[in-house]
């Protein structure tokens, strides 16, 4: 896979203290620049900015593989050992999953490990993994 450039994503959060606990402590994302209304994170090599906001969330879901997938959502594709390590940490922390960790599309093109959960501000995250990221990520 060729080098991927980092994306930049800004999301609303209702509490920067909880965002710091979730992204900084739970997900181990390194904190970058910040003010009293926003904070940057190194989100697995990408720039995630949490902006203080009181805007309500729209909790829309689409059916995928018999599950109700929250839309919008974001996350990263991890190598399988890293995905398993994060899954185990989240299970040990008793995270309330929207979609529990499982293998989606088992035996089909696009088979992947996936899990969905919300941050404390209601932003939906998906972490996924493929046995062969380079060969399967965009395979039809």
C-alpha positions as CSV (number, residue, x, y, z in Angstrom):
1,X,0.0,0.0,0.0
2,X,1.4,3.4,-0.9
3,X,1.9,6.0,1.9
4,X,-1.4,7.5,3.1
5,X,-1.4,11.1,4.1
6,X,-3.0,11.9,7.4
7,X,-6.6,13.1,7.4
8,X,-7.8,16.0,9.6
9,X,-11.2,15.6,11.3
10,X,-12.9,18.0,13.7
11,X,-15.7,16.7,15.8
12,X,-18.0,18.3,18.4
13,X,-17.6,17.3,22.1
14,X,-19.7,18.5,25.0
15,X,-16.9,18.2,27.6
16,X,-13.2,18.5,27.0
17,X,-12.4,16.8,30.3
18,X,-14.3,13.7,29.2
19,X,-12.8,13.9,25.7
20,X,-9.3,14.0,27.2
21,X,-10.1,10.9,29.3
22,X,-11.6,9.0,26.4
23,X,-9.1,9.9,23.6
24,X,-6.0,10.6,25.7
25,X,-6.3,8.0,28.4
26,X,-8.6,5.2,27.1
27,X,-7.5,5.2,23.4
28,X,-3.9,6.4,24.2
29,X,-3.9,9.2,21.6
30,X,-1.2,11.8,22.2
31,X,-2.5,15.3,22.9
32,X,-1.2,18.1,20.8
33,X,-2.1,21.8,20.8
34,X,-5.1,23.0,22.7
35,X,-7.1,25.9,24.0
36,X,-10.0,26.2,26.4
37,X,-12.4,25.3,23.6
38,X,-10.5,22.7,21.5
39,X,-7.8,20.0,21.7
40,X,-5.8,18.2,19.0
41,X,-5.0,14.5,19.1
42,X,-2.7,12.2,17.2
43,X,-5.4,9.7,16.3
44,X,-3.4,6.8,15.0
45,X,-1.3,9.0,12.8
46,X,-4.2,11.4,11.9
47,X,-5.2,14.8,13.2
48,X,-8.4,14.7,15.3
49,X,-9.6,17.9,16.8
50,X,-12.2,17.9,19.6
51,X,-14.2,21.2,19.6
52,X,-16.3,22.1,22.6
53,X,-19.9,22.3,21.3
54,X,-23.4,22.0,22.8
55,X,-25.0,21.0,19.5
56,X,-27.3,18.0,19.7
57,X,-26.4,14.7,17.9
58,X,-28.3,13.1,15.1
59,X,-28.4,9.4,15.8
60,X,-29.1,7.9,12.4
61,X,-28.4,4.2,11.7
62,X,-28.1,2.1,8.5
63,X,-28.5,-1.7,8.3
64,X,-25.2,-3.5,7.4
65,X,-24.7,-7.2,7.9
66,X,-27.8,-7.4,10.1
67,X,-26.6,-4.6,12.4
68,X,-27.7,-1.0,12.9
69,X,-24.5,1.0,12.0
70,X,-24.4,4.5,13.3
71,X,-24.1,7.3,10.7
72,X,-22.0,9.3,10.7
73,X,-19.0,7.4,12.3
74,X,-15.2,7.5,12.0
75,X,-12.3,5.4,13.0
76,X,-9.2,3.6,11.7
77,X,-8.3,0.3,10.1
78,X,-5.7,-1.4,12.4
79,X,-3.5,-4.4,11.9
80,X,-5.2,-7.4,13.4
81,X,-2.9,-7.7,16.5
82,X,-3.5,-4.1,17.3
83,X,-7.3,-4.4,16.8
84,X,-7.3,-7.4,19.1
85,X,-5.3,-5.5,21.7
86,X,-7.7,-2.5,21.6
87,X,-10.8,-4.9,21.6
88,X,-9.4,-6.6,24.7
89,X,-8.7,-3.2,26.5
90,X,-12.2,-1.9,25.7
91,X,-13.8,-5.1,26.9
92,X,-11.8,-4.9,30.2
93,X,-13.0,-1.3,30.6
94,X,-16.6,-2.4,30.1
95,X,-17.2,-0.1,27.1
96,X,-20.8,0.0,26.1
97,X,-20.5,-1.2,22.4
98,X,-23.1,-0.1,19.8
99,X,-22.0,-3.2,17.9
100,X,-20.0,-5.7,19.8
101,X,-16.6,-6.8,18.3
102,X,-17.2,-9.5,15.7
103,X,-16.2,-10.7,12.2
104,X,-18.4,-9.0,9.6
105,X,-19.0,-10.6,6.1
106,X,-17.4,-13.9,7.3
107,X,-16.2,-16.0,4.4
108,X,-17.0,-13.2,1.9
109,X,-15.0,-10.5,0.1
110,X,-14.4,-7.8,2.6
111,X,-14.4,-10.0,5.7
112,X,-13.3,-7.9,8.6
113,X,-13.1,-7.6,12.3
114,X,-15.2,-4.6,13.5
115,X,-16.5,-2.9,16.6
116,X,-18.6,0.3,17.2
117,X,-18.9,2.5,20.2
118,X,-19.6,6.1,21.1
119,X,-17.3,8.6,22.8
120,X,-18.7,10.5,25.8
121,X,-20.1,13.1,23.5
122,X,-22.0,10.7,21.3
123,X,-19.6,10.6,18.4
124,X,-19.7,7.1,16.8
125,X,-16.4,5.3,16.2
126,X,-15.6,2.1,14.3
127,X,-12.3,0.3,14.5
128,X,-11.8,-2.5,12.0
129,X,-9.2,-4.9,10.7
130,X,-8.5,-7.2,7.8
131,X,-6.3,-10.3,7.7
132,X,-4.6,-8.6,4.7
133,X,-5.2,-4.9,4.7
134,X,-3.4,-4.1,1.5
135,X,-5.2,-6.9,-0.4
136,X,-8.7,-6.6,1.1
137,X,-9.4,-3.0,2.2
138,X,-10.8,-1.8,-1.2
139,X,-11.5,-5.2,-2.8
140,X,-14.8,-5.5,-4.6
